[in-house]
Amino acid sequence: MTPTAKECDVLILGAGMAGGSLARQLKLAHPELAVIVVDKKAEFDYWIGESTVEAWEDYATRTLKLGPYLNCHHMQKHGLRFWFDSKEKDLPLAKMSEFGRSWYHPLTARQIDRAKFDRDLCEMNRKMGVEVLLDTKVLGGAKTFKDHIRLDGKNGHEVDTSAGTIKCKWIVDCTGRSSPLVQMLDLADEPGHPAGSYWARYSNCRNVDDLGPEAWKDRINHTERWTSTNHFMYRGYWIWVIPVTDDIISIGVVFHHDIAPMSFKNGAELEAFFRSHAAVNEIMGNAPETVDFFALKQIARISKQHFSAEDRWALSGMSGTFLDPIGSTGCWLYAEANRFAGHLIKADLYDHDAVAGRRLAKHFNLMARARFTALREVFGQTYDLYGSFDTWMPMQAGRLAAYFNRDLNDHLTDHAYFLNKIHDHGDDCGCSVEGILDTTAPLRQGLIRISREMRDYLDKRDLYNQNNAGQWEAMERWESRPSIQAKWRKPRDLEVEAGVDLETYEMAFSFLLGRMAQIEGIAFDDARFEQVFRRDFAAKQSLSDALTALRAS
């Protein structure tokens, strides 16, 4: 054992985006708290997590006080943008069907240069009194971490590192996929999402906004598609294009092993794959320069447990959970995990309330599992819908509306509704993952059901890709309509949220039914839709039944 070198209140393993953010969060809330961060990296480089969402921006600006820094150093993101291609993958960008924003959203998100952000955050943390030890390893390995991480919730943990043994009251593991705590405590669970990813960064590529005519630019009011997280959607896989700096872009593919298995040995093979897609080939241009190349054969992960109040440990970032890069949900989940860890540490070290800590940890674990389960249903189990404008656009539009209706406002109100419910619950309250999911399940399951019905309908007619050229749908009417915006930063009301969900479902059902009616040559308008649509999730009305009613009317 190395000699005890340091002591602290909180030891954070991992100095990246999740760990560095948590260190700043804790020091801002409790300046006197002794926080040490260790990381095996000697310096920071590019990594996944460039694309953020509004929930992370809220965390970064209100909780971490990083608003001025972000405005000066990282670009404003122009939302998620989805593109759809022909079966032959030969459509130029301006001909592809598109689902995206036509104007900047009232709530901001960012495209992050991870190398710069992590490096800057490290220095900001040091200036405010956080001790950051880079090039410092936790000793041991998968079979020997238990010898070097001695957990003792009552008397204090001891962690052997290459800089000496560190004693701490709390330990938070933000190291990512190699998490020592997950390995030592056997916390890795089966994620149920067989997907992998390959990606690279390139300089000297072409600007997306230069690749279409004036009318194409007019429809988004000459805002910048380049600053969007651009998703190119195919059955069983999707390709991202994300700006990192003014000259470097990240291009990657995420694929479902059972639907579209892939394998690339090196960056040259990956580039050849990207160039087999006409639109991505356009973006890459004639002389891109490869910056790096990465691969993850299995991207999803979920831990059996994320928080322990009694044993004084927590997981955040990819140590705890990660589903898929689509939708940029990773940053949202670790922002939530960091806030939850902060509540647990406060209940323990400042409020000295073991009962509250135990109740918080129980429900935070349920929420972490529920978030992952819901996202897996929407993203992990719908890769068969990805490649068709007619199946994925309304599905993703409904998912975005649900996020802005429920999930985002949970963050904007500091989880007040959830925390108040925990306060009223005893240790034997009987809460479950299924119970937490109950409020969001009707819309999510309804969208999946009718989107899959549409997929089957199109497949039987060989029309899966037919609407992938020439279509344009603006996101605004889905994600920021007045009924959604009116609720932001206001106390949550589940009845109001349920009403907005039903409104969203009606919009998706109308789009799909209208498309079927168009294919069948049946007259369709709002009045005829009103006659056949049943406003009831429980009715589980099928598109085919509604189409039959339309045909008969």
Steps between C-alpha positions, in 0.01 A plus 500: 500500500629847417511751788196717565576814303178699515157526661185660370124508539426389144728310265393507136647244264514651150570862405301504177168668431301315767763494773627851440144635500420325827812642666400853401140441606605386848747785555250762390238360738743436788822705463650346813462144368830326432479347151770302320472384139733237355532391139741267323515739204799733491319737263159536341409411144188469287241250615132427459255743657542794264127546447299618801132568567298767678491308830880502510512870408268574792729302731813667360363853526291499818681237708857529369485873416673437166273716283755774418770242432277297267386809310861598437655164417244245369250531219125516538341183368219530246317199636473147369459462125403179320558412135353212298645335192407276210546125520809544280642771733551728200298811588695827519446686826262762364271231355470296821188523715577705809363537851658787695466847640426797277601751765709511817332353805425721804693254719867451413714190457866473394748327277798444728868477415565228759876542507469872576203466736658229715832683512340835587272345761801336663674836535185676624460230764858538615455877536199450727683255727436157350813287498524337156759227461555407136724214390384326818370145486282307739711194572379152421295341226175314447594224746702709746313830536359364827851498640557864411156655554400427859144618539398590855194720515526544876869575553605625158614345173861448401607502135850409392622711210831553328524826699444323834201386701210744522253479786152639441149505643331472160619351173334577165609299197486695174771305317273366228501158346798376703332592830690348796191503725283328240762228456576460869135486611383297198247769405502455121157398373380384157396821319277331243620720214741322260656798327853604411668810363797615294595863462775737396571870488594681182627841406468676164148375426222698333243713682153344492345841435685535170348185350151616399323769294345821634151351534648225719664765718185712506290229664712519816524881484869485408593370842787250522440131440874458559459563875227235533564144606433355156369142497495303174246225553506147354329177589702353784759777524555874491790736429571815699672816379587739783719813497770500768687817407480739206716256302451155656189285470417168660345233274390169643270207443290316757359165393278226638691170500189295416373723217806658337820344639823682412874467548778738399867433564624855461417855406543436127229231501272727701551789259418274206175405673409864558577582137257230382226740617470782249405772748776417749745479211396853403573625849840331519608660174813422305776548754400426860775436750442230762564612858419178685308171487304323776281193541266357761359159415238534776386849592214448746552439871289506814599432859292302745538779753611862467486643852559377854434735790607253769824403325561856377569444132343599170543456125465767234568533130565183303598321820131482581299505181523571129261389228582648161639823353173562313311791645808610700352357819825410679567849633142529626535178701828590666376852585213332681730246669730782617209689652381184673849436638505857628174445689637184661824663610312797644256276690795312648776752567290811568151394607620187681173334401559130437129431449470765228817371335371145493168608345673721246740225391216250461300728272800635311592142410145441377507818295834414337364162394171650384672762284712234333203267448291773338782609269572139405138455392508815288849466350653159569201298382399705196801481266272332246312831469802727451534498122156623398374858520149356532579284804776688684402865458172477698662261749792737569273805493283342768806408706628858483162635603498264799849616602406868483165431669617287794869415529646843432268677740600252767855636462392864467317472834787317677303175526272669755201278423705183534684615814174599670358156433809336649467716811146372552596134454618255762760229457225249418315722250493229232624729221628318192658569164167413340321750721733781399452405134120494525465874433702489178404155369172577314652742250823305457328167445235654280760661273695176468186300426371720216849558355558125478160457339603760243829316442316174429257681273782656298706180486211305350483757222877551465454867590730524803728757328248660267451821700870546574546759226360852488315508834551770762359511852580783742558393861342810653143379490603188690758604758423864579131552437323736745352221714855379571678833538239624749613238753876558503644583843156473659397237758419171333137402460463138387145553374609787278797294377269209417285735294800619302608138445159421354528805275839370380361152435215648297750691286704185432190289429371767260830510310514121460134462410526785251795330335308172475201684353729663244638161395149352481353801313252573781391856573648629824469827691468617858123464505509141375778418746289634788223260402713186523766567767443377857666724762581223742834324546329202656293439188818408309336599176684363198577698189334233288174533694507876459579460129203265460278757670634770269432287197141440613422862586 
